[in-house]
Structures are given as structure tokens and as C-alpha cells.
Amino acid sequence: MQRKPLIFLALISSFTFQVSSFALDADYYGFIDGRAGVRTQDDPYEDRRSLSEIRLQLGTTAYFDWGGEFNARGDFLYDDLATDRDDVDLQTGQGFFDLRELNLLFTPVDWADVKIGRQILTWGTGDLLFINDLFPKDWNSFLLGRDEEYLKAPSDGIFASFFPSIASIDVAYMPRMNPDRYINGKRLSYWTPVPPPGSIVGQNDPIDAEQPEDWFVDDEISVRIYRPFLSYEAAVYGYSGYWKNPVGFDTSINNYYFPKLNSVGGSIQGSLGSGLINAEAGYYDSQEDRSGDDPNIANSEFRFLAGYEREIATDLTAGFQYYTEWMMDYDAYLSSTYPDSARDEVRHVLTLRLTQMLMNQNLMLSLMTFYSPSDHDAYFRPIVTYKINDHWQVVANGNIFIGQDDYTFFGQFRYNSNVNLGIRYSF
Amino acid sequence: MKKLMTTIAAVALTAGVYAEMTADQIAEKANQAAYYAGQDGRAEVEMKIIDKSGSDRTREFTLLRMNTDNGNQRFYVYFKKPADLYKQVFLVWKEVGQGKDDSRWMWLPALNLKRSIAPGDKRTSFVGSDFVYEDVSGRNLKEDRRELVDTTDTQYVLKNTPVDPDSVEFSYYTVKIDKDTFLPRYAEYFDKNGKLYRTVEATKVETIQGFPTVTESVVKDLNTGGSTVNTFSNIEYNIGLKENIFTERFLRRPPREVTK
């Protein structure tokens, strides 16, 4: 088991090198990033230290005379808090190596592009809120204070884009489902409803959910069609696959799993006055529990967000969003769940992002606040970044959770509040 | 026929009396010379940002520009350096029609994300330099009223006053324009108290493929003591760019015109 990743790495490196030597030209880039963080309070089930790691990212892009492009990018990581450093799992990002990208991009016909392999995928209009973007996220990295780029976990599949004159069409096909790098208790404590009445757990009860593993059977497909509409950009979305978090519990194997999910949605964005406006909606069809009465599987949901962002003073930008999740078949859910820690039928969240740029944009102060008036909880995400010069950058950030109850979305993370310091050298 | 002759004579006479062009005509020609040379163009740009202590930071990018129709334009800026901006793209759709706003986007490759830049941010610093977003693609002529305040042997001097004073940080700016090439050579910006706080100067001009072209420009911020020097190289005009380069498709996969 420990040999496999090394052989794999050797293969990638030699492949990358050989591919690059056939190319017209190739670029190489990367960074070294060290970060350390601590919890600002004791967590009964987690370490006091929340982050202690150093990573080297190396990347290359090679361009071929036939028009193709090859991308490879990966992180070598020393994580002092990890218990399984040698056991590389490219799906979960566990271990000393995390492959971010390994793909080939080409144009088979004039009106289409195809990217095959491991890649980072994003779409949708929200700011740190995702409805129709059902590509994998790494919530551990996000809440622990790694760089924001690590919120996006890689997808393995084919991304094809078609450009007929009427609209642009993107189709992403992942032959084997790529789940979120979900909160599993190893690094962050969280609320679990089982056994009733539920409790906050962490390393005492880590989740290792049942992963769909059959290629071309446990697959996912995501589609986006977008085009200009008046002076706005409009998009419709469709998805068939799985909940990205293990929101199902299979009593036959006594483990969490990823129930099937379909979704449809739409979005619009553009400028309004001197600012930017966006709105997005989506319907999540929880295929395995359409009646909503199975307490072990998440119900269907309707989700909506709307946002507005503008500069309110020189180099000070404010972005406001309203976000809601409306659970379908709420009565059925309520009658089958433990009532004291039951979710509300409608969850409301407001976000405010303030960004101040100073010293020729070399110093950036940013505060993102999530506040839920229905859950009575909040998440504050301050970040200070200073670019010392063209190579060196230092960052300080915090992830502060408050809540009245243990079982609400942000409230469950209250023992994970943390502050971090990081330094990065880019080349 | 006689009447026509009289009219022509009258027009000729009038033209003779007002041989000097109007301020708007000069501004229009200067705008053409500075931003519209050729059908399209490409340049490599080194941007050196120097603070008052003298320490500097360098950005390197490739700039593509294409004229579409009715004076509209597309700009594509692909960053090569520094490392933390590598592969980022700044895209502009410049719309000069009445009631239209320019659209601007930034492509963030690590996040695979296209981020819109709010219209109100057009006077915000471009990647930390003393240039603003609006400088990359040119300020829309309809945003200012202007008058010809001076004419020397070699230059016209225009005073430009914003139509909407609240939309910008200056109260007015003056531009010296060369009579022979119509290239703007020196601009001075005055703040709301009438104090000079910013200058933009075209310090080097060369003729490339028959087009007089600024190959070095310097902007100074007199308040901060900082300055930014842009040096343009490998300039080419009429390279036959396709319009679809300036779309999301080519944000995701930068064209060879910028990566080589």
C-alpha cells in the first residue's frame, strides 16, 4: 500500500517530463506554503492545534503544435497533524501527495473543446455559497484556514464544451463519483443526530462513509447551458449523481453513504448601477427519499440565493447575499426525526463580505460573515494578506463559529474556531 | 449652379476661419490614435510598479486588442508574472454606445472562476499599479465634456471635465496631444480641490507598421510618491485575431497568441 503512491508519482513525473519534451514550449510554476493554526478554545474531541503543515506545489503547462495543452499540478505535503501521511488517497486528499490537475485539453472540432483527466471545476454565481455547482469541495481545508483555492477539490472526468451560436454548453462527466472532502471528525468536530438525541463528535467517532466505487455505474453528470440575456448572463443547470456529503445512513451496513441526487436550476448575473447583481436557484431531488419520510436520507430541497456587490469607498468593496434552503415534505421529516434537534423547514442565511485593499493592493483585509437569523448562528472569516514582494506573501486568518445550539449548521463547529498564520513563496 | 458655388465658397471660407479642429474632433482623433490603431493588435507589456521608497514589483502580461463594430473593442490581458498572478486573465468588452457600460472580468485559474468586476470599480487600481482599470481600454469619450484650452506649435491642450463628477475621483484632467500623430503625450489629473495629483506621460513613441505607437508610458501618483512604468515590446498590428478569443471559452484555455 505504501509503495503504490511512490510508483504512481514516478510514473506521473516521467510522463510529465516526456510530454513536456514533445511540446512547443512549457511553463513551470509553483509555491511553498507553510501554515500553522490553533483552536481558540478547547475541543473535547480534537487537537488544540488545528493546522501545522508545509506544502510544495509544482505545476506545468505544455503547449503542443497541434493545438493541445497538457496540465499537471500537484502538492507535496508534510502535515504534522495527519496520522496517515504515507497512505496517499487521491480521492480524499489524504497522505503526502495531492494531485490537483492532470489533464489534456484539445479542440477536436472548431466548435468544441474537451478536457480529459483530473481538473478543478467551478460554476454558479454565489460567493462561497454553491447551489448548482455540485463539483467536489474540500470543507476541511476551507474551515481549517488553508488557502481558498483548496475549497475546490479536483474532479476526475471529461469536461466538454460546445459553442453553437445560440448558447454555450458545458458537459462534465465523472465516471466515478467525486464526493466532497467532507467533515468526518478527524480534524473538525461536528454534530451527529445519531444516536438520538444527537451530540457533537470528533476523533471519537470519525465517519468513513461508503464510497461509490464502480466506474461508469456510480457516475455523475453535470450540464450547464449559458448565454447572454439582455445585458445579463443567464444559465440553466442540470445534475444527476449523488449528494456530495454522506447525508444518508444505510442501516444494512450500519454506515453513512451518498444517496442519489438530481438537480435542476438556473442563474442570472450582471451589472446594476455601479455594482454587480446575481441570483441563482436550484431544486435538489433526493431520489431515494422523494416522500421525505425516511429519517436516514436527506429530503429534497429548494435552494435560492441573491447577491449584490459594489465598491462603497475607494478600494473598499462590500458584497451582500441572501441564501435560503427550503426543505420539501417537512411534516414527513418532522414526524420521523428527533424533534429537539430538528432542522427548520426554511433556513435563512445572510452574508456580508467586506474587502479593503491598501498599500497598492499589497495589503488586503477581508471579512466574510455568514449569519443565519433562523438558526441563530454565525461564521466569521477574517483574512489579512500582505504581499511582501513579488515572491513572498504572509497571511493571517480566522474561522470563528458561534451558535445558540449544537445542531445548527455553523453552531456545530463552535469548538473548531481557529486562527492561523501562513507564509508563501511563489515561483 | 451658381448657388452651389456660393455655398462651397462659403463653406471653404468658414473652414478657413475655423481651420482649427474642435476639442471633440481632436479628442476623437487622439482616441483613435491611442487605442484603435489597426484592426487588431498584440503587445507584450512589462509593468514596473515603484513605491516612494524605490522598491519595485514587476508584472508581465500579453495584451490583445481587437476593434469590433461601432467603435466597440475587446481586450484580453494574460498575466505571465509574478507567480501569484500567473495565468490570470483580465478581459474587457468596451461598449461605447449611448447608455452602455464596459464589461470587465478577471479569470482566476486556481479556482477555475470567472469573476465580474463591478462597473463602479473602473477607477480602481489595475493589479496594484498606478494605472486604473479604465486606462487599459481607454476612457469612454462620452464620459467627459472638453474644451481646447491651448494650442502650441506642436500640441493641442484639452481640458476634460467629467459629465458625472461623482463617478470619478478627479474634478478634471488636461491632455497634451501631438499635432502630427495625435497621440496623447501628457495628462494631468486634478482632484476635487483643484490640486494636481496624478500625471500620465507617453515617454517613448515609435512607428510600428506605419502606426505611431507609445512604447513606454509612466504614470505618477503625486500623493503616494509612487509611479508605474509600462514598457511595450513585440508590438504587432493586424494579426487576424478571431472575435471568439474574447469569450469565456478562451479564458479557460488561453489562446496561443498570448501563451507563446
Interface residues (C-beta under 8 A of the other chain):
Chain A: L24 D25 D27 Y29 G30 F31 T61 Y63 G67 E69 L105 D113 Q119 I120 L121 T122 E148 E149 K152 S161 F163 S168 Q269 G270 S271 G273 S274 G275 L276 E309 R310 E311 T314 D315 T317 M357 N360 Q361 N362 K387 N389 D390 H391 Q393 S426 F427
Chain B: I49 D51 S55 R57 T58 K81 P82 A83 D84 Y86 K87 D101 S103 A110 L111 N112 L113 S116 A118 P119 G120 D121 T124 S125 V127 G128 S129 D130 S167 E169 T224 G226 N244 T247 E248 R249 R252 R253 R256 T259 K260
